[in-house]
Amino acid sequence: MSGIPDFKNLVFKDTSFANLMNKRIYNVLLIATKYDAFMLEDDGRVDEQIFNEYTSLSLRYPPRFTQVTTEEEALAELKDRNFELIICMPNMDNRDIFAAAKEIKVHYPNIPIVVLTPFSKEVSKRIANEDLSAIDYVFSWLGNAELLLAIIKLIEDKWNAPDDTKSVGVQIILLVEDSIRFYSSALPHLYKFVLEQSQMFAQEALNGHQRTLRMRGRPKIKLARNYEEAVRIFNQYRDNMLGIVSDMSFMHDGVKDPYAGYKFGQYVRKTGLIIPFVLESSESCNKVYAKELGASFIDKNSKSYPQDLRKKIMQRFGFGDFVILNPQTKEEIMRIKDLKDLQKKVFQIPDDSLVYHLSRNHFSRFFYSRAMFPPAEVLKRVDVSDYKDMDEARKLIFDLIVQYRRMKNSGVVAIYQKDRFDEYSNFARIGEGSLGGKGRGLAFMGAMVKRYPKLETENFNTNIPKTVVICTDIFDEFMETNELLPIALSDADDETILKYFLRASLPASLIDDLMAFFDVVKSPIAVRSSSLLEDSHYQPFAGIYSTYMVPRMEDKYEMLRILSDAIKAVYASVFYRDSKAYMMATSNLIDQEKMAVVLQEVVGNRYNDHFYPTISGVARSLNFYPIGNEKAEDGIANIALGLGKYIVDGGQTLRFSPRHPHNILQMSTMDFALRETQTRFYALDLKNLAEQFSIDDSFNLTRLGLKEADADGSLKYIVSTYDPYDQIIRDGYYSGGRKILSFVNILQHDVFPLAKTLDELLSIGQKEMGRPVEIEFAVNVDPNNHDKATFYLLQIRPIVDNKEIMDEDLTQVQNEETILSSTSVLGHGIVTDVQDIIYVKSGAFNSSNNQLIAYEIEKLNRRFTEEEKNYVLVGPGRWGSSDHWLGIPVKWPHISNARVIVECGLENYRVDPSQGTHFFQNLTSFGVGYFTINPFKGDGWFDEAYLNALPAVEDTEYLRHVHFDKPIVIKMDGKKSLGVVLKPE
């Protein structure tokens, strides 16, 4: 493919290194005399040497060796166990030294057999006359464990090369050599070199696991021992050849050909492919042939042969530093160490050097040798002649790197390295300990978003904010070096504990890391707790600890002071009184709690001295208060302008189901929209720089009104405008008139696909976590381009509030056991702290008295409010109806302590369930249960006779209040909309 690649359509798919090197050698059978085996083990054990060899190169899975001395023992072992490789060290006294190998090959034709033999003239002679058909390779053995590693890797490479080159373009280095002694010496050098290089390049991976996987992408080495084999391997892998090292003289058409290497070089050059070629020969006069082929030459007799080989491969095969040359003089202009270096220097490479290196595939080789396949594949297909201007080519290389690094960084928990963390880094950890609950959730989300590219749209990307997690081991170190545990576990008050923590000092290494972090982060930083117990799947620990916001400042040292204080204050919050009480309540031990800290870019824009996002929100994959045609599993979201604290504090938010974004209760009537929508919001006050940190983590947040937001220009897409003259609400932003936060353009007119994104994320999250989830998010509209916005996932956690674990089948509960049961219920969970029922007596009921009944209820409710107790309220008709013929016209404050409200139809007074707007908002915010029953037609059940037979605390003309000595248990299943109120035990 010639022509400039079209970047718009180029999406890098990450290389799945885990699928590479799938066929491995796990067990090796060694057939050798006791003496040879002893020599092989040389007092040390071969297992151990191989193991050390493997670990020093960060390789995993070192194979196990099983040693036997005779053919019979070998066959017995082979019968019992699987072996992937057999190594024979033949006993030279024996006349037919390869008989055993032949016998074994008959029974196990697929297991490769390698012969290791100490080399001498005598041996060479004998081998020349032997039938070697049963033997895959013969090696010369001088007691070097590196050779064993090379043998094992050579065979693994042979097995894996076809798949790995096809699937991701893994590269091949071909060694053509027929001298047993020479390839026995060259292969270990080659492997050691390639493995060390790939270990170096794997450092660019972002964590240990990725590093190990990256090494699987190293170039494979193939050995050809004659001309025909060399041509066959070359033809099979010609598009994946990183380079060739060839001897000059080897077998060709069954006879030794002194020019076979030169002929093979000509064959390769005829294809027109640019492939580095190294020609080796023990006769230095053959240098001329190398020159003619444009190949490097190595003299095999040289004392420094291994070093020469290493140097040539380093120079020619794309390993080591990338040296940029002046094509005329071949002098070095600059050197490039790694990817980041190339990104920095690509614009400084002179035109003629760029043409020179691009046309020789040096750039793609640089990427290939480092197992960075996506950019390598693109650069390999670039034809320099397509570029009028080399700046285009520079831009191409630069864009490839940026895209590659973005792809690498998303969804990966990198190890934080201050010189590597930059604008493409997304998630890194400082320390070796745990990431804590929030940290794990974020890491999980990053990986999840990466797995679902369809979440990205043209103008609405999904991401997680730049995050660095300070792991729990840093917390331990901080607690120990400052000896803080005694004060922390004491009964001191919160202020004192905070004071001690602020005086302590953070580990010095952390300070350096934080300074580097400031260079990359362009917005304020949220310092959130991420404790081990927080968001842990079975405990509701959310929101117990502090989250501080630190503004971005020009003065780094001032910013460091405030950020350090914020980290210490989060650490201190583990030991505040409320946390300790909470620990007691959830029977956890405070000293088991460890704290990681999440440092995260705050999502939002700066408006003068304030900073806030366009939208914050919380969404859950289950909605226990569905209205109209919504279902429980359609999920529910609450969104607001400004920082999320407003939602957490129970402020007035806009509520909608992501699958029904047009169905917004608060916008259903005008007076409701004017009364029940958000009028204030939180922003970070960039001027409040806190001389002294406070226990209150919101000390530097400020509550503003919509007028301020209007002045900031942040309301454009998210409001409707109330026109007082025409008494209507218009969709969209118009000057004058009161602004109503309806988010109408986003929800009704789909300027950004917020509802769709939430719906996808909730279902993906629920699928991946295996249980219903809650997510926190923020959306930021780009202030310079109002048509673009980014959706940031801030947190994901399973929904497991204790009150929400409801697995019981309520259809099995008998009416006799209940005071009430209903099949039309809103709400979810189990309530066990209610001992009172207030009900309107149905015998005396007449709707003309509804206003009087409302007054009586209001009086009773006031008493419950004073005592901080709850009750179940049962009455006919619609509660809170403004038409008192339809129901009792109470307002929410008059019944605010009811835990369950029951609308009970009577034979002559039937009512459809209201789910009326007024109450609905409050029901959901306070988690109140809402039952509708019509017992006279068998729809639900109310055992009024049972209550009438009990003594009353109060018995008025219209009402009865019954108190129980034991709690009446209330159970609600919001998914199936069933509910019961059980009689006390």
LOFI-17965 format. One record per residue (C-alpha): x, y, z; residue in one letter. Coordinates in steps of 0.05 Angstrom, whole numbers, plus 5000, padded with zeros to 4 digits. Layout:
<rs>
XYZA ...
</rs>
This chain:
<rs>
500050005000M 503050654980S 500151324995G 499451695060I 495551295112P 488751585129D 489151735203F 481751885213K 480251145203N 486350865236L 484750575304V 490350215340F 488149575369K 492549395427D 497048795415T 494548215457S 501347965480F 497847455524A 496247065461N 503447015439L 508346455455M 502745985471N 506545345458K 511945245510R 516744735538I 514944555609Y 518443885618N 525043645591V 527342925593L 534842865599L 537942195578I 545242175601A 549941735640T 550541895713K 557342185699Y 555042635642D 549042845682A 553643015740F 558143405692M 552043755666L 549843935735E 557044075754D 555444025828D 550344575816G 543644355789R 541744475717V 534744655741D 537645195784E 542145465729Q 536445485680I 531945795734F 537146345747N 538046445673E 530546525665Y 529446985725T 535447435708S 531947565641L 525047645674S 522647015638L 517246605669R 515845855668Y 522845555672P 522244825650P 523244235696R 528643715681F 527842975693T 534142555687Q 534441825666V 540441395647T 537640855601T 532840805542E 528240355585E 527640885639E 526441405586A 520641015556L 517740895624A 517841645641E 514941815573L 509141345585K 507441675652D 508442405636R 508442925582N 515043185557F 515843715505E 523343615493L 528343035499I 535743185507I 540642605496C 547842605518M 550141985482P 555241525514N 561041515466M 563140805484D 556840535456N 557540305383R 550740565360D 550241215397I 543641435365F 539840775372A 536041025434A 533841655397A 531241245338K 527440775384E 524141355421I 522341715357K 518441105333V 513841165393H 513841915401Y 514742215332P 512642915353N 517443045410I 523743405387P 530243045404I 536543445414V 543543135421V 548543485465L 555643245456T 562543505476P 566043665411F 572443355386S 575043115319K 573142405338E 565942605351V 565343015288S 567742425247K 562741955279R 556942435271I 558642525197A 557441785186N 551341705230E 544041665209D 541342295241L 534242225216S 531342155287A 534942765313I 532343475306D 538643845328Y 545743685349V 549344185394F 556344235419S 556444235495W 561744595536L 557944635601G 554445295588N 547345355616A 545945915567E 546045395512L 540345015545L 536245655547L 537745775473A 535745065455I 529145125492I 527545805462K 529645585392L 524545025394I 519145455425E 520445985371D 519745455317K 512945245344W 510245955356N 513046325296A 507446165247P 501846415292D 505446995325D 507947305259T 500947245230K 497147515289S 501248125307V 507248155261G 512547885309V 519347935275Q 524247385255I 531847375259I 534546825213L 541246495229L 544046075171V 549745645195E 551544915186D 557444865233S 554944545297I 560444875337R 558845555310F 551345555318Y 552245255387S 556245885404S 552346395363A 545246205386L 546446325461P 549447005444H 543647175399L 538446975450Y 541847305508K 542247935467F 535047925443V 532347755512L 536348305545E 534148805494Q 526848605500S 527648645575Q 530049365566M 524449555519F 519449215564A 521249735615Q 516850185574E 511049755594A 507050055650L 507349515703N 510448845719G 505048415688H 505148805624Q 512748775623R 512748025625T 507448005570L 511248505527R 517248045527M 513147535490R 513248005431G 520847955424R 523647755356P 523947005345K 530246655322I 530146125267K 536045675249L 537245435178A 542744915166R 542844895090N 541045325030Y 534245015017E 532145095089E 534445815089A 530345975026V 524245615054R 524445995120I 525746655084F 519846565037N 515246375094Q 517046985136Y 519547485085R 514748035109D 516947945181N 524547905174M 528048365222L 534948135197G 539147555172I 545847295197V 548846805148S 555146395141D 558646405074M 559645665062S 554345125075F 550644555041M 547044714976H 543744164935D 546943644980G 554143884971V 558344395008K 558045054970D 563445564990P 559046134962Y 552245904988A 551646505035G 553046994978Y 547946644934K 542746674989F 544247414998G 543047534924Q 536447144929Y 534247594986V 536348234951R 532548044887K 526048084926T 527148844933G 525748795008L 530249215052I 532948705102I 539348795143P 544248235125F 550448025163V 555347555126L 560147135167E 566146765142S 572646465168S 576046735105E 576847485108S 577547535032C 569947425029N 568948135052K 568248354980V 561847934972Y 559048255034A 560448945005K 557048754940E 550848534978L 550849165020G 551648705080A 555948755143S 561748265149F 564247885209I 570647475212D 569046825248K 576346735269N 576347395307S 577647325381K 572047825393S 566947445351Y 561147485402P 562248235412Q 562648345337D 556247975326L 552848365381R 555149025354K 552848895283K 546048665306I 545349265351M 547049725293Q 543149395238R 537049055268F 533749655303G 536049485374F 539649965420G 539550715407D 536850955341F 542651335311V 540551875262I 545851955208L 547652475157N 546652065093P 552552395057Q 557952335110T 554751765152K 556352175213E 551852135274E 547152735282I 543352505343M 541251885380R 534451675403I 533851245464K 526551075469D 519551255448L 518951885489K 525652115462D 523451995391L 517052385403Q 521152975429K 526452965374K 522652765312V 521753495291F 529253615296Q 531153075246I 533653395181P 529853255118D 535252855082D 536452415144S 529052295151L 528552075078V 534651635087Y 532051275149H 524751225127L 526450935059S 530650395092R 525150205141N 529450415200H 523450725236F 519050125230S 524849685252R 525850125313F 518549975333F 518749245313Y 524849075354S 521249385414R 514948965402A 510949595387M 507249285329F 501549775312P 505950375293P 511149915261A 505949625214E 503750315191V 510850585180L 512849965142K 507550125090R 509550845081V 512851025016D 517351645024V 516051874953S 508852014972D 510852605014Y 511653284982K 513853555048D 517753185102M 513853565156D 507953115138E 512352505151A 514652795218R 507552935237K 505652215217L 511051925263I 509152395319F 501652235313D 503151495312L 507051545377I 501651965410V 496151485389Q 500250885410Y 501751175478R 494551375490R 492350675473M 497650375518K 495950815577N 488450725578S 485950175621G 492650015652V 495150125723V 502050375709A 507550425760I 508651165772Y 515451405748Q 516252145754K 520252195689D 515151795651R 508452065676F 506152555623D 500052805586E 498752115557Y 498951765623S 492251615652N 492951185713F 499051045755A 500650805824R 505851035874I 507950475921G 507049725922E 501049645968G 493649605953S 490050125911L 484250125961G 476950095943G 476250715901K 482950605867G 480949905848R 474350155821G 477750675779L 482950195752A 477349715736F 473450255699M 479550475659G 480449765635A 472949695622M 472550325580V 478450085539K 474949425524R 468749775495Y 471150265441P 463850385421K 463250855480L 467151365440E 463251825394T 465252395350E 463752945400N 462952565466F 468852155492N 468651715554T 474751705598N 477151705670I 480652325695P 488252305703K 489451915766T 495151735811V 493951275870V 498451315930I 498150595954C 496950356024T 504250196038D 505750946037I 500351036090F 503750496133D 510450836124E 507551516142F 504151226205M 510450866227E 515751386215T 511651916249N 509351446305E 502151666297L 498451036317L 498051196392P 494651866382I 490551606324A 487551036364L 486551466427S 480151816446D 482752496425A 477852936388D 478053016313D 481353696315E 487153436357T 488152826312I 488253266251L 493253736284K 498053156298Y 497352886227F 498653566195L 505053646235R 507752976211A 511852926148S 510452516085L 515952046058P 521152436018A 520452005955S 513052175952L 514652925952I 518952855889D 513452455855D 508252975872L 512453545843M 512853155777A 505353035779F 504053795781F 507653885715D 502653445680V 496053635714V 492954265688K 486954315734S 485454285809P 486753615843I 481653215882A 484752835940V 480052265955R 480351716005S 480951015978S 480950566039S 481249816038L 474249766065L 471250316023E 467250055964D 469149365988S 463748935959H 459848776021Y 460449386063Q 457350066055P 463450486071F 462351016018A 462651726041G 465551596111I 472251906096Y 474252586069S 475352855999T 479153505992Y 479953945931M 486554305919V 486654875869P 492054915817R 497255445831M 503055755795E 507355695857D 508954955859K 511554965930Y 505155285956E 501154765918M 505554215947L 504154486017R 496654466007I 496653795972L 500953486026S 496253756079D 490353476041A 493552776038I 495052796113K 487953036127A 485152456088V 489651986127Y 487252306192A 479952206173S 480751456182V 481351586257F 475852106267Y 470451956316R 465151806264D 469651326228S 471250956293K 463850916309A 462450666240Y 467850136246M 464649906311M 457849876278A 460449456220T 464849046267S 471349216232N 477849346268L 480350056259I 487649826257D 486049376198Q 483649976158E 489050226112K 488450826069M 490550925997A 489551625969V 487051775900V 489652405868L 485252585810Q 484453165763E 478053535781V 473453545720V 471054235701G 472854915675N 475555535709R 470756135712Y 474456725744N 475556485816D 471055875812H 471955185782F 466454685768Y 463954185715P 457954285670T 454653655699I 455753195758S 451652585768G 450351915800V 446951345763A 444650655787R 442950055746S 436649925788L 430950405797N 426350245855F 421550805839Y 419850715766P 414251175738I 409851065678G 412850565629N 419750525664E 422049875693K 426449755754A 432149495711E 432050105666D 436350465717G 436051165744I 440651775742A 440852425781N 444653005750I 446253715772A 450554305753L 457154395790G 460953945837L 458053275858G 457953465932K 451253795917Y 448253115899I 451452755958V 448653276005D 441653125979G 440853755938G 435353835886Q 437553445824T 434453265758L 432252545758R 431252125696F 431851405672S 437351335619P 432650915576R 427051435581H 430652105577P 424352465552H 420452255612N 422352775665I 417552845722L 420353515746Q 418953835679M 411853545674S 408354175700T 410554895701M 409855015776D 413554365789F 419254575743A 419755245777L 419554955847R 423054285842E 429354425801T 436354605822Q 437555345840T 444355305874R 450754925860F 457654805889Y 464155055859A 471355035882L 473555715909D 480355815877L 481956395924K 481056025989N 488055746001L 487055506072A 492355726120E 489955166164Q 486454536140F 479754386172S 476253736189I 470753976143D 473153756074D 468654266040S 471754876072F 474155136004N 467754985966L 462755535956T 455255515943R 453055955886L 446456125854G 444656025780L 445656765767K 453256665778E 453256075730A 449456495679D 454657035685A 460156505674D 456756285610G 456255555633S 448855455624L 448255455549K 446454725537Y 443254545602I 437455025615V 430455205593S 428055915601T 421656125638Y 418056685603D 413957045657P 409757445607Y 407156845567D 407456405628Q 411155845591I 417755495594I 421755495530R 426854955514D 433755255510G 437455875532Y 434256565519Y 436557215550S 432057495605G 427257035640G 428956555696R 433555975677K 431255275695I 436254705698L 432654215654S 438653945615F 433753955558V 438554005499N 442453405524I 436652965545L 431153145495Q 435253395436H 441352945442D 446553475432V 450952975470F 448852245478P 449052265554L 443051805566A 445551295516K 452651305546T 449851215617L 445350645595D 451250285562E 455950405621L 450750155671L 449449525633S 456949405619I 458549555693G 453149085718Q 455348535671K 462748615689E 461548665764M 456348125765G 451548545807R 447749205804P 452349805804V 452450545821E 456951015782I 459151725795E 460852155735F 462052855711A 461153165642V 465053755618N 463054165557V 469254445523D 468955195535P 472655335469N 468254875428N 461254795454H 459854215407D 464753765444K 464253465513A 467752925552T 464452435598F 468752245658Y 467451635700L 469451805772L 467451185810Q 463950515804I 461650085861R 456749515871P 450149705902I 449949335968V 447049796020D 444849336076N 437649546068K 437949355995E 439748626001I 432848335990M 432847625963D 426547355994E 420547145952D 414947565981L 409547185943T 410546625993Q 408447056053V 401346876077Q 396247446088N 395047196160E 402247386177E 401448096151T 397948736170I 398748976098L 400948686031S 401049005963S 402948835891T 403949565872S 409849805912V 415350325902L 421650275944G 426349715963H 429349396024G 427749186094I 425649656149V 426049396221T 425550016265D 418250206260V 413350056318Q 407450506301D 401650516252I 396951096241I 390850936199Y 384551296177V 378550906203K 374950656141S 368250596178G 367851336194A 370851576129F 367552116089N 371552506039S 368353166060S 372453116125N 379153036089N 381653726108Q 380253586182L 383752916177I 389853276148A 390253736209Y 390053136256E 395652776219I 399853406219E 399353436296K 401252696303L 407052766254N 409953346295R 410352896355R 414052356315F 418852886289T 420553106359E 421752396382E 425552226317E 421151616305K 417751346243N 410951036229Y 406750706175V 401051146149L 394850836118V 389051216089G 384051236032P 385051605967G 390852005942R 395452265996W 397452985984G 392253105931S 390753845923S 383453645909D 381053425978H 375353025946W 380652555917L 384752455979G 387352756043I 390753426025P 397053366067V 403553706047K 410153316052W 412453646118P 405853406150H 407652676139I 415152726136S 416452186188N 412351646153A 416951066131R 411450746089V 405451096060I 399450676039V 393850895993E 388050446009C 381950455963G 375050335993L 369049995960E 365750675948N 372251065941Y 376850785889R 383251125869V 388650985818D 395551005848P 397751725846S 405351725844Q 403652465842G 409052935827T 409453285894H 410752675935F 414752295886F 421052705890Q 421152645966N 419351905967L 425451755925T 430152225962S 428251956030F 427351226008G 420151206033V 415950596014G 409550725976Y 404050195974F 397550215935T 392049715954I 384649595937N 382949015985P 375449015966F 377248735897K 382648255921G 388348715901D 392748735963G 390648636035W 389549066097F 387848726163D 384149316195E 380248846241A 386748616272Y 388749336287L 381849526313N 382448966365A 388949266392L 389149826444P 390350526414A 395251056438V 390451556407E 383551456379D 380252066348T 373952136307E 377751966243Y 384451656262L 387351106304R 394751066326H 397050366348V 403850256381H 407149566383F 412149336436D 416348996382K 418049276313P 413549106254I 418148886197V 416949196129I 419648856067K 419549155997M 422048835933D 422849415884G 424648965826K 417948595829K 414049175862S 411648735920L 411348935993G 408948686061V 408248976131V 408848386178L 405348306245K 410248326303P 413047646324E 
</rs>
